[in-house]
Amino acid sequence: MIVKMPLENFLVIDIETVSTQKDFETMPVEWQHLWEEKVQRSVPDGITVAEYYPQRAGVMAEFAKVVCISLGYFKKENKEYQFRVKSIAGHNEKELLEKFVQSVNQLEAIHNRWSFTGHNIKEFDIPFLCRRLLINGLPIPVYLDFQNMKPWETNMVDTFQYWRFGDYKNFTSLKLLAAALNVPSPKDDIDGSMVGDVYWKQNDVERIAVYCQKDVATVANIILRFKNLPLLTESQVVYVH
């Protein structure tokens, strides 16, 4: 699928998520109990449920929120492809999700052969977005309603799944896959494990957005590697607002 798809059909996405509360103690008591029930069988030895909250809450949709969605797409300019990246980031998750849907609706209106593309989006990004849309009282757009689609109707390209080649025991991070394929990995001052601290301790959504954008550009280069095409140069990656 990846090899045959035109570059214009890839809509690369990545999301960054954080816990809805700064720490376990600031949650309402009812939600503290719900957290305990959720994780009681998975908490590692020697760690309390309270200590486990900042470590894992950010990836559980019931206890987390989206603070950034980055989108990237290929566009041909003067016979050369550019890869354009934009981010929707902020503290108001409902507003952020509405802007995301508006952006995709605009794309859908002019080009309906695109596919969501990303690393592990099938098991994380897309389900997380759908859950948070419902939690915020927003409808799930048709193009995200994969539960009501037949397998061949889903408009999703997952580099994580593609790299598995049917081996469902294998897990490969984006960073490792980029290194294995000799794709330059973005040199940034944070990684995924630090996003929660950057948000709650530094209140720096912009820094998170920059990190998210770089991951989107990395996925774009992995797509090019899968297609045996030259990687993007720095000048070909354009960050738009």
N, C-alpha and C positions, 0 to 999 in steps of 0.2 A: 504493500500500500504506500509506504513512505517513498520508495524508489520511483514509483510511477506518478505520484502527485506533483502538480505544478507548484513551484515555490509560493505563488500568490495564494494558494489555498490553505496555507498553514497560519492559524491564528494562535501564536504561542502565548500561554498564560502562566502566571505563577502567583501564588497568594502568600501573604505573611499573616500569621495569627498569633494572638496573645490571650492570656487568661482574662476573663471579664473582671476579675478583682485582683488587686495588687498581691494579696496573699490570702492564705486560708482563714486567718483571723478576721479579716474584713468582710468575709461572706456572711450573709444572714445565717442564723443557726440552722434553719431548715435545709439550706444548701450545703452546710457543713456535713449534715447527716447524709444527704444525697451523695456527696463526694465520697464519704466513707463507704457507703454501700457500693458505689461504682468501682472503687479501686482496692477494696479490702483483700481481694485474692491475688492482686498483682503487685502490691507494695513490696519492694525488696527488703530482706532482713536488715535490721538495724536502722530503718528509716520510718519515721512516723507518717501518718496520712497527711499531717500538716506540712511536713517537709517535702512530701511527694508532690504537693499541689503546684509549686512553681516549676517543678521539673516536667510535669506531664499535662497539666490542665490546658495549656495552650494549644494542644492538638486534639482536644476532645470538644466537639461542636456544642455540647450542652453546657460546657464551662468556659468557652472561649469565644472570641469574636475576630472578625477580619479587620485588619488595620491597613492593608495595602493589597491592591490587585494591579499587577503589571501586565500589559498587553504588548505584543510585538508582531509585526507583519512585514513581509517582503514586498518591496515596490520597485519596479524598474524605472530608473531615471537615466536618460542619455545612454541607453544600451548597457547600463551597469545596475546591478541590484543594490538597493539600499535596504537596511533593516531598521525599521522605525519602531521605537519603543516609547510607550507612555505609561504613567502610573496614576492610579486613583488611590489616594491615601488620606487618612484622617482619623479622628476620634469617633465621629458619628457613623456607626456601622450602617445604619439604615440608609442614610444619604449616600454613602459609598457604594452600597449594593445597587441603589437606584441608578447612579451614574454609570456603573458597570453595565447594567442591562440596557440603558440608553445607548451606550457606545456600541454594544453588540447589535442592537436593533438597527442602528444606522448602517453598520456593515451588511447586515442581512438584507436591507432594502436595496443595496446596489450590487451585492455579490453573495449568492446563496450556496456556493460550493465550498465554502471554507470549512475547516475542521479545527476544533479545539486541539491544541498541541501542547505537550509539556511532559515533565518527568514525574511519574507516579500520580498523574492527575486523575486516573481512573479510580484509584483507591483512596486518594486524599482530597485534592483540590476541588474536583467537581462535586463529590458527595458533601464536602464541607460547605461549599457555597449553597447548595440546595437546602441543606438543613438550616443554615443561617437565614436564608430567604424566608423560609416558613416561620422561623422563630420571630423574625421582624415583621410578620404579617404581610409579606409580599408574595405575589404569585410566582410560581416557577415557570419561566418562559418555555415554549415548546421545544426549543433547541437544547434545553437542559433537562428535559423530562425523559431521561434515558430509561426509566423503569417501564415506560409505556411504548418503547421502541423495540423492534426486532434487532437482533445483534448486528445485522448488516446495515441497519438504518442509523446507527450511532455515528455522529460526526466527531470522532475523537481519535487522536493519534497520541499514543503514550510511549515515549522513548524507553521508559523503564520496562514496559511489557514487550516492546520490540526487541530489546537487548536480551530478554530471557530466552527467546527462541524456543518456547515451550517448556523451559526448565523452571518449574514453579517452586523449586527449593531455593532459587538464587535471588538474592537482594543486592542491588548495586546502587549506591548513592550517585547523585549527579556529579559530585566532585570526583569520585572514583571513575565513573564512565568517561568523563572529560579527559582525565589523565590517561586512561587506557587507550583512548582514540587520538591522543596527542592534540587535544583541543586546549588552547590556553585557558587556564582557569582564572577567573577574575581575582586579582589581589585586593582584597577588601579588609577593612579593619574589624569586621564582625563576621560571625557565622550564624547558622540557624539557631544554635543553642543559646545565643546571646540576645536574640530579638526581644524576649520578654523583659530583660533587664534594661535594654536600650529604651524600650517603651515606658516602663513603669518607673525607672530610676532617673532616666535622662530626658524623658518626654520628647524624644527626637524621632518623629515620624518620618521626616525627610531622610534621615540616615538609613532608616529601614527601607524606604522606597528605592534609594540608590542601590542597596544590596539586592533587592528584589529584581530590579531592572537588569543587573549584571547576570543574574541567573537566567533570565529570559534570553539574553544575548548568547549565553553559553548553550542553551537548548537549541537555538537557531544554528549555531555552528555544528552541533552534533547531528542535526538534520542534514546539513550540507555534507558532513563526513559519511553518513549513511548513504547519501546519494552520490558519493565519490566526486564532489564538486569542491572547488577552492574555498577555503575558509574566509570569513569576512575580515576585512582590514578595519582598523580603528575608525578610519574616515567613512566607512560604509555603515557604521552603526550610528543612527541619528536619534537623539533623545528629544521628544517633542512634549509640549504641554497641552 
